[in-house]
Amino acid sequence: GKQKQSEPVLVRVCDVRREEVAWLWDGRVPMGKLTLFEGDPGVGKSFCSLKIAAAITRGLGLPGQKKADPGNVLILSCEDGVADTIRPRLEDMDADLRRISILRGAKDRKGQERTITLLDLDILERAMNIEKPRLTVVDPSIAYFAGRDEWKASQVRGVLGPLDALAEKTGSAVIGIRHLVKSMARAIYKGQGSIDFIAACRSAFVSGESPETPGECVLA
């Protein structure tokens, strides 16, 4: 017989409960959503994400905010060594190291460990349920793209869409780190990969050297 035709799924706006955005860092990094930190190597992207992480673990409050209860942080990082870079930086920032976990990979029933990607949503969700992070950092996000083409809009959406849904489900703010490419384009187009990275996130920043003060980095 004929297959039954699919039916449209309609939601009347009057039936949707209004919600206000909750912020990890007021007006900058939203809870339960994706944020991008972009920039060339060595201009403070990862450093800034760790500085935010350190403040969260102590409940210090980010610039412009009052103190809060300390929170946990989950980090996915494959560029910086944990022992020689991440831990020393966090120690220098006076982070509570007990509140920060690195998601190194996944282990099967035989105890075999493997690396993970952003398509391993079940592993990521389980880790987030265990750690209950207020912040999750993916550094750099493209390294966790499972071989998907970061220049193809549909493939970028296929990775970031489910990640955004997981952020909303767990309530964790997610900061993805992205490098820039050599280009004379406007800043919004200079990130490595499709413009859909910007379209998929709620907030985005570029890190770079201050035009007024050489040697000082700014987040804009």
Secondary structure as GFF3:
##gff-version 3
##sequence-region A 1 220
A	DSSP	three_ten_helix	13	15	.	.	.	ID=ss1
A	DSSP	beta_strand	23	25	.	.	.	ID=ss2
A	DSSP	beta_strand	29	30	.	.	.	ID=ss3
A	DSSP	beta_strand	34	39	.	.	.	ID=ss4
A	DSSP	alpha_helix	45	58	.	.	.	ID=ss5
A	DSSP	beta_strand	72	77	.	.	.	ID=ss6
A	DSSP	pi_helix	82	86	.	.	.	ID=ss7
A	DSSP	alpha_helix	87	92	.	.	.	ID=ss8
A	DSSP	three_ten_helix	97	99	.	.	.	ID=ss9
A	DSSP	beta_strand	100	102	.	.	.	ID=ss10
A	DSSP	beta_strand	106	107	.	.	.	ID=ss11
A	DSSP	beta_strand	113	114	.	.	.	ID=ss12
A	DSSP	alpha_helix	121	131	.	.	.	ID=ss13
A	DSSP	beta_strand	133	139	.	.	.	ID=ss14
A	DSSP	three_ten_helix	141	144	.	.	.	ID=ss15
A	DSSP	alpha_helix	153	170	.	.	.	ID=ss16
A	DSSP	beta_strand	173	179	.	.	.	ID=ss17
A	DSSP	three_ten_helix	187	189	.	.	.	ID=ss18
A	DSSP	alpha_helix	196	200	.	.	.	ID=ss19
A	DSSP	beta_strand	203	209	.	.	.	ID=ss20
A	DSSP	beta_strand	217	219	.	.	.	ID=ss21
###
